[in-house]
Amino acid sequence: MARTAGRRVPVLLVSALGLGVLIAPQAGAAPASTDPVPAIERAAHALRSTGPGGSMKDLRPMGRMVGDASVVGLGEATHGSHEFFTMKDRVFRYLVEEKGFTTFAQEVSWTTGLRFDAYVRGGEGDVRALVHKELAKTPWDTKEYVELLTWMRAYNDKHPPRQVRFMGDDLNYPEIGVELFEGVEDYIRAHEPDLLPRITELYAPIRRLTNGDAYMARPLEERRELAGKAREALRLLEKREPSSKSTKFTWALQHARSLSQTATVYAFALDTPEGQKDAMLYRDRLMARNTAWWQRHTGGKVLLSAHNAHVSYESYDPRYPKMQGAFLRDRLGKRYVSIGFTFDQGSFMAQSAESEVWKPRSVGAATRGMNEYTLDKVRHDDYFLDMRTAPAPARKWLGKGRLTQSIGTAYPDGPYKIQLAPSHDILVHLHRVTAAHRQSQ
């Protein structure tokens, strides 16, 4: 969408072709402009819409930017804005229909992912009730999320041979699903029955603490003991890997790994700064590992949805030493592509430091010196560009750190000093966002 006269530009989604050559000024000529806006504008591709439905021709340049990537990380500058999630829905549909993607992955629990995956592939239940049950404590208990799962199920009904999947790549919170214990124990009962008594013994005390809040309320030493039991169970199963490939073993082992990952995160000293830092480093590593595992074992391409920070290559917050995006780049190389979002102004749902109630919050237009202030001067309302191939003046500007909105679960939060180009490959900028629509409070 192009701007009308007198209006400042909005939306930025990264993806563009670099054009233009820097020419040294001749003697007496006016000095070259340092304004990056013309260079960004040459690389920018306007978005027709931020919502699913209708023509997707405007996303074709993004498809070329994604190239042959097997995992695409798609961020969000807030956890609670309508346009970020509908844009993810739209991009996912495009990638499914035009680029052969088959999985929508999200920074939700492995347990939740299994339940959503069962639903979109024909499982029973009401989607609204399912989303509320699984995501009530998260930013994503929203109508937008319901619409995504509804589309995925409808797609699968129409394309039985080529099913789309849902994957949760995070630790198991707020619940450790009993299906994980059962998945491990059922396999052992059928194939390694001599191990069953020991595995059952190791998992018994963890089974009694499937509620994440109750688990984390236990003393640190107890949580560390439970983590040791979960890791021992994983090691015992790893030693029984069959000589021939077994899908049943592969999934049982991943369930055991997820249980071990969760217990390990809970065993950090989460009430100390160093413990939190170590836990966040481990968490980003495990999310990357789980996503790469899913892509490898299903053989399909994955759209990974998370906050900008978690799909990025660089961390702007010392509490997060290394991000999921950096771990994925280590594992996949250029087969991982990161897309970040920025926005000029608008609203979002968020909690506060004092309350867990989700409420609409808002921020005004970006001020001079912020990344969004300049990005919003481009003539398109909503657009994306490829920061890797943008003209040199744009790349230079995008490579410098400036204050940028990056809002998580609670507000106030930020802004933070962020270097856009080193953090992502593609950028999407939106002029204005609105609060997502929570199902209930």
N, C-alpha and C positions, 0 to 999 in steps of 0.2 A: 504494500500500500504506500502510495506516495503522499508526502505532506502537502498541505495546502499553504498558500502564501501566509506568512506571518506566524506559522506554527513551528515549534522545534520538533525534530525527529525523535521517534521511539525505537523500539525493539532490535535486538542484536543476536543473531544465532550464528555461529561461525562457519564460514565456508566460502572460499572465493579464489578466483584466478588472478595471479599477479600480473599487472600490466604496468607499463610506464617505465621510463629510463631516466635516471638522474643525469642532467646535463650541467656541467660546470658553467656558471654565469660568465659571460664575456665581460671584458673590461668596460666599466661604465654602466653595465646592466644592473637592474634592481636586484638586490639579494634574493636568493631562493626563499620561498615561503616555508616556514616551519609548521604551518597548519596541517595536521594529519588528515583532516576531514576529507579533502578531495581524493587522497589516496585510498582511504577506507571506502569511500563512495564508489570508486572504480572496482573495488573487490566485492562490494555488497550485492547480495541477491535478495530482492524483495519477497516477503512472504505474502501469499494470497490470504491466508487465514492462519489462526493459531489453533483452530478446532478441527476435529476429524470430519470427513464428509466432503463431497465435491471433488473437483479436479486436484490432482497432486502433481501437475506438471512443474509447479514452482519448486518442488523438492528434488527435481532431477539433478540440479547442480550439487546438491548435498549428497546424492547417491554417488556421483563421480568422486566427490571428496572422500567419502567412506571407502571407496575402492573395494579391495578384496578383504577388508577387515573381517575377522571372525567374531570379535567382540567390540561393540561400540558402547562406550560409557556416555550417558546423557544426563547431565546434571540439572540443578535447579538452584536459583539464588535465594529462594525461601522454600521451606517445606510446605507452606500452606497457601499457595496461589493457584487459582483456577487455571490460568493460561499456561503455566509451566506443565501441569499435568495433562491438559487437553493437547498441548503440543507434543508431549511424549506419546500420547495415544495416536496422534496423527502420524508422527514419524515412524512409530512401530508398524502401523498399517502399511505405510509406504514400503518399509524395509521388508515386510512379509511378502507383499504382492509384487515388488519389483526387484528385490535383492536376495530373496530366498531365506530370510531370517525366520527362525522358528520358535525362539524363546524370549519371553519378557522376564527379566530378572530384576529383583528389587532388594534393597537393603532391609528385608524383613526376615523373620526367623526361618530356618530350614523346615521346621514343623509347619508353619503357616504356608510356606511354598508348596509343600506336599499336598496340603488340603486344597489350596487354590488350583493346583495342577489337576487334582482329581475332579474338581468342579468343572473346569473349562473343557475337560475331556468327557463330559457326560455324567458326572457324579450327581447324586441327589442333594437336595437342600435348596433353601432360598438364598440367593446371592447377597441380598441386603443383610440378612441375619448373619451370614457367614462372614462378610466383611466386618460387621460390627463386632462379632465375637473375637475375631483375630486381631483387629486393628484399633479397638477402642482406646488403647493407651498410646497410640501413635498418631502422627499427623495425617494419616491416610484413611481414616474412617469417613470417607467422603462419597458423595454421589458420583464424582468424577471417576473414582476407583471402581465403583459398581459398573459404570458404563464401559470401562475397559474390559472387565471380566465378562460382561454380557456380550460384547463384540467378539471376544476370543471364543466363547462357547458357540456363538452363532456361526463363526467362521469354521469351526471344527465340524459342526453339523453339516455344513455344505461341502467340506473337503475331508472326508474320512481318511483317504490315504495319506494326507499331509497335515497332520495335526500340529497346532501351535501349543506351546507348553508354557507353564509358569514356574519360576524357580525363586526361592528365597535363599540368599547367600550368607545370611547373618547367623549369629549365635541364637540359641533357643530362648527367647524372651518375648512375651511374659510367661510362656509355658513351655516346658519340655514335653513334647508329645509322647504319649505312651506307645504310639506306633513305632517310634525309634527303638525302644527297648524290645518290642515284639519283633521288629524286623531283624534285629541281631539274633535274638534267642530262637526264633523260628528257623532261621538258616542253620544255626548250630545244632538244634534238635534234629534236623533232617540230615545234616552232613558231617557234623563233628560232635556227636552226642557225649563223648567223654569230657568235653569242655563245659557242658551245660551247667553242672553244679557250681563250678567256680565262677562262671560268667553271671549266673543268677545271684550268687553271693555278693559279687562286686557291685552289681547294679542295685541291689535291694535298698540300701540307704538313700541312693539318688532317686529312686522311684518314689520314695516318700516325700520328696521335696521338688515336685514338678512345677510348683508355683515359683516363678523367678524371684518375686519379692520376699517370699518366705525363705527361699534358699539364701539370698544375699544377707538376710537378717541373722543367719547363723554365725557363730564365732569364726574368725579367720582361720584358726588352726583346724577346725572341723571342715571348712571349705577346702583347705589344702589337702586334707586327708581324702575327701571325696574326689578331688581332682586326680590324686594318685590312683584311686580305684578305677576311674574312667580311663585313664591312660593305660593301666595294666590290661584292662579288658580289650582295648584297641590293639595293644601289642600281641596279646594271645591270639586274636583273630588274624592279625597280619601274618603270623607264623604259619597259619594253615592255608595260605593261598594255594588253590589247586594248580596243578601243572598245566591244565588246559583252561582256556578262557571261560569264565563263568559269570554271566550277568547277575545271577542271584548273589554270588559272593561279592561282586563289585558294589552292589547296592547295600548289602549288609555291612560291608566295611565302611562305606560312606556314612551310614547311620551311626556306626560306632565312632567314627571320626568326629561327627557333629556333636555327639554326647561328650566326647573328650574335649573338644574346643570350648563348649559351653562351660564345663566344669573348670577348665583352665582359666577362662576369663573371670569367673566368679571367685577364683582363688587369689587374685591380686588384691593388694591392700587398697581397696577402692576409696577409702576415706583419707588417703594421703595423695598429695600432688604427684609424687613419683609412681605410686601404684596406679593412679589413673592414667598417667602417661604410658606406662608399660602395657596396661590393658588396652589402650587405644592403638598402640603399635601392633599388638598381637591381633586385635580385632580386624584392622585393615588388611593384615596379612592373611587371616583366615578367610575373609570375604573374597579376596583375590583368588586364593587357592580353590575355594568352592566353585567360583564362577568358571575358572579354567578347567576344573574337573568336569563340570557339567558340559561345557562345550566339547571337551575331548570325548566324553563317553556317550553323549547323545549324537554327536557329529553335526549338530546344527549351529547356525549363527545366533548370537545372543545380543539383544539390546539390554544393557545394564542401566537401571534407573537408580540414582542416588543423589545426594546433595552434591553441588559443584565440588566441594572439598574432597569428597570421597572418590570422585572419578578423575581428579586432577593428578598431575605429575609432581606438583610442588605443594608443600604445606605452608600456610601463612600463619599458623597458630602453633606455638611451641608445645602445646599439649598433645599435638598430633605429629609425631616425629616423621612418619612416612605414610603416604596415602595409598589407598587401594589401587588408584590409577597407576602409581609408580610401580607397585608390585606386579600389576598386570603387564605393564610395559617390559619389566624384567622377564616375565614368563613368555610373553607372546611377541615381543618386538613390535614391528609395525603392523602386526595383525590386530593390535589394539589401537583404537582411535577414540580420543576424548573430545566431547562436545560440552561446552559450558554455556551458561545463560547469564545475561545481565539485564537490568531493567532500570528505567529512569525514575519511576514513581509508581505508587499504588498501594494496595492493601494485601493482607495475608492473614491466615489464622495462625495464632501462636499462643503458647502459655506464657507465664511470667515466672520470675524467680520466687514469687510469693504464692502463686496459685497454679494448679494443674488444669484449671478450666481453660478451654480453648475459646479465644475471643478474636474478633477482627482487630487488627492493628494496621497502621498505615505509616508511610514515609512520603515526604514531599519530593519535589523534583531535585535531582542531583545538583550539588553546588560546584562552583568553579574549583578545579583541581582534582575532582573525582573522575574516575574512568568514564562513568556513565554520562557525565556532563558533555564530554566531547562526542561520545558514541551517539548521543541523542541528537546531535546536530546534522547527522546524515539525513538526506531528504526522504528516506523511506521510514514509515512508521515502525514496521517490524521487518527485520532482515537477518541474514546470516552471511558469514564470510569465512574463508579458509585462511587462517592466520599464518599458515606455513608458506603460502604462495602469494600473499598480498604484496603490493608494491613496497619497495624498500622503506619509504617514509612511514608507511603504516606499520610495517613490522617493527621499525625502531621505536615508534610510539607505543605499540602494544607490548613491547618487551620491558617497559619501565614500570616499576611499582607505584601505584597510587591508591588512595582510599577507594574502596569498592564495597557495595552492599553484599553481605553474605550472612543470611539470617537463618538460624537453626530452629530448634523446637521452642526455645524461650526468647522473649523479647523484653527489653532491649538487648541487642547483639550486634556488635560491629558499629560502623564499617571497619574493614581491615585493609591493610596495605597489600595489594595483590598485583602480581605481574601476570597479565592475561595470556600472552603468547607462550611463555614457558609452562603455563599451567594446563593449557588445552590446545588441541589442534584446530578446532572449529569453534566459532563463537556465534551465539544467537542473542540478538539484542531486541528487547521489547520496550515500547514506549511506556505502556501502562499495564499493570496487572491488577486483578481483583481477587478478593478472598475466595478460597475454595468453599464448597458447600458441604459442611459436615452433616452426616446423617442424623446425629443426635448429640447431646452434650453429656 
